[in-house]
Amino acid sequence: MWKFEERIPVPEDFGTPLIGAVPGSELDLELRFEAVHEGILVSGNVLVDVTGECSRCLETFEDDFEVDVQELFFYEEPSAEFLEQEEDQQRWVEHDSIDLEPVLRDAVVTALPFQPVCREDCEGLCSECGIHLADEPGHHHEILDPRWAALQGLTGEEN
């Protein structure tokens, strides 16, 4: 087993349109490379700073994001039976080296939240006027049911 701790620059396209790692920022790797019968097992965790846009209030936010990684790189092509059982893409040791970038990208990007929020209790925006609900806690609009609009004039009042 070989332990690997390193900081590397984040490659391009390490995220989704709403949230992702800033290219050029640092990706902290704590990985273990273990020789197993089938190949090399890579496991550990990755820590990266992400920047995103809150899906509720549309504010930009930054956060630390940690994800676990585990991938087996095969020495040689496994049997046809094994390939039929495994639906995932297989990774290979090629010329005594492995390419970690696709593994790290898959691990980080698939673990990112589909609808990121700046904080769990974010109330978002008012659906009528777009004001931040966190800024005005008691904010609401009086909306009358259109089916009752014809009866509104019977009382002699506008509202």
ZAZA-526859 format. One record per residue (C-alpha): residue in one letter; y, z, x. Coordinates in Angstrom, 1 decimal. Each point is the difference from the previous one (the first is absolute). Example, Ala and Ser with C-alpha at 12.3 -4.5 7.8 and 13.67 -1.06 7.14 Angstrom:
2
  r       Y       Z       X
  A    -4.5     7.8    12.3
  S     3.4    -0.7     1.4
END
This chain:
159
  r       Y       Z       X
  M     0.0     0.0     0.0
  W     3.5    -0.8     1.2
  K     3.2     1.5    -1.5
  F     3.1    -2.0    -0.2
  E     3.5     1.4    -0.8
  E     2.8    -2.5     0.3
  R     3.3    -1.0    -1.5
  I     0.4    -3.7    -0.6
  P     2.7    -2.1    -1.7
  V    -0.6    -1.0    -3.6
  P    -0.9    -3.7    -0.4
  E     1.7    -2.2    -2.6
  D    -1.0     0.1    -3.7
  F    -1.3     3.6     0.1
  G     0.6     0.7    -3.7
  T     0.8    -1.3    -3.5
  P     3.3    -1.2    -1.5
  L     0.8     3.6    -1.2
  I    -1.2     2.1     2.9
  G    -1.1    -0.5     3.6
  A     0.4     0.8     3.6
  V     3.1    -1.3     1.8
  P    -1.0    -2.6     2.6
  G     0.6     1.4     3.5
  S    -0.3     3.6    -1.1
  E    -2.8     2.1     1.4
  L    -3.6     0.2    -1.2
  D    -1.7     3.2     1.2
  L    -3.7    -0.5     0.6
  E    -2.7     2.7     0.4
  L    -3.2    -1.9     0.1
  R    -3.6     0.6     1.2
  F    -2.2    -2.9     1.2
  E    -3.7     0.8    -0.3
  A    -2.9    -2.1     1.2
  V    -2.6    -0.2    -2.7
  H    -3.1    -2.1    -0.3
  E     1.7    -2.8    -2.0
  G     3.2    -0.1     1.9
  I     3.2     2.0     0.5
  L     1.2     2.4    -2.6
  V     3.7     0.5    -0.1
  S     1.3     3.0    -1.9
  G     3.1     2.2    -0.1
  N     3.4     0.1    -1.5
  V     3.2    -1.9     0.1
  L     3.5     1.4    -0.5
  V     2.9    -2.3    -0.8
  D     3.6     0.3    -1.3
  V     0.4    -2.0    -3.2
  T     3.1    -1.2    -1.8
  G    -0.1    -0.9    -3.6
  E     1.9    -0.4    -3.3
  C    -0.7     2.5    -2.7
  S    -1.6    -1.8    -3.0
  R     1.8     2.5    -2.4
  C     3.6     0.3     1.3
  L     0.1    -3.0     2.5
  E     1.3     2.2     2.8
  T    -1.1    -0.6     3.6
  F    -2.1     2.8     1.5
  E    -1.9     0.7     3.2
  D    -3.2     2.0     0.4
  D    -2.8     0.7     2.4
  F    -3.3    -1.6    -1.0
  E    -3.4     0.9     1.4
  V    -3.2    -1.9    -0.7
  D    -3.6     0.4     1.2
  V    -1.7    -2.9     1.7
  Q    -3.7    -0.8     0.3
  E    -1.5    -3.3     0.9
  L    -3.2    -1.3     1.7
  F     0.3    -2.9     2.4
  F    -3.5    -1.6     0.3
  Y    -1.4    -1.1     3.4
  E    -1.9    -2.9    -1.5
  E    -0.4    -1.5    -3.4
  P    -2.1     2.2    -2.3
  S    -2.9    -1.2    -2.1
  A     0.6    -2.2    -3.1
  E    -1.3     2.9    -2.2
  F     2.7     2.3     1.4
  L     2.8    -2.6    -0.5
  E    -1.1    -0.5    -3.6
  Q     0.3     3.8    -0.7
  E     3.4     0.3     1.7
  E     2.9    -1.5    -1.9
  D     2.7     0.9     2.5
  Q     1.1    -2.3     2.8
  Q    -2.0     0.7     3.2
  R     1.7     0.6     3.3
  W    -1.5    -1.0     3.4
  V     0.3     1.0     3.6
  E     1.1    -3.2     1.7
  H     0.0    -0.5     3.7
  D    -0.4     3.8     0.5
  S     3.2     0.7    -2.0
  I     1.0     0.8    -3.6
  D     3.1    -0.9    -1.9
  L     1.4     3.2    -1.7
  E     3.1    -1.6    -1.6
  P    -1.8    -1.3    -3.2
  V    -1.8     3.3    -0.4
  L     3.1     2.0     0.3
  R     1.9    -2.3    -2.3
  D    -2.7     0.1    -2.6
  A    -0.2     3.8     0.2
  V     3.8     0.6    -0.3
  V     1.0    -2.7    -2.5
  T    -2.8     0.7    -2.4
  A     0.7     3.8     0.1
  L     3.7    -0.5    -0.8
  P     1.0     1.0    -3.5
  F     0.2    -2.9    -2.5
  Q     3.1     1.6    -1.7
  P     1.7     2.1     2.7
  V     2.3     2.8    -1.0
  C     2.7     1.7     2.1
  R    -1.3     3.4    -1.3
  E    -2.6     1.0    -2.6
  D     2.5     1.4    -2.5
  C     2.3    -3.1     0.2
  E     1.3    -0.6    -3.6
  G     1.1    -3.6     0.7
  L     2.7    -1.9    -1.8
  C     1.1     0.0    -3.6
  S    -1.5    -2.9    -1.8
  E     3.2    -0.6    -2.0
  C     2.8     0.2     2.5
  G    -1.7     0.3     3.4
  I     1.5     3.3     1.1
  H    -2.0     2.3     2.3
  L    -1.6     2.6    -2.2
  A     0.0     2.5     2.9
  D     3.8    -0.1     0.2
  E     0.4     0.8    -3.8
  P    -2.9     2.2    -1.1
  G     0.9     0.0    -3.8
  H     0.7    -3.7    -0.2
  H    -1.1    -1.8    -3.2
  H     1.1    -2.7    -2.4
  E     0.0     0.4    -3.8
  I    -2.0    -3.0    -1.2
  L    -0.4    -0.6    -3.7
  D    -3.0    -1.6    -1.5
  P     1.2    -3.5    -1.1
  R    -2.0     0.4    -3.2
  W     2.5     2.7    -1.1
  A     3.1    -2.0     1.0
  A     0.6    -1.2    -3.6
  L     0.2     3.6    -1.2
  Q     2.6     1.0     2.7
  G     3.0    -1.1    -2.1
  L    -1.0     2.1    -3.1
  T     1.3     3.3     1.5
  G     3.5    -1.4     0.7
  E    -0.4     0.8     3.7
  E    -0.1    -2.6     2.8
  N    -2.8     1.9     1.9
END
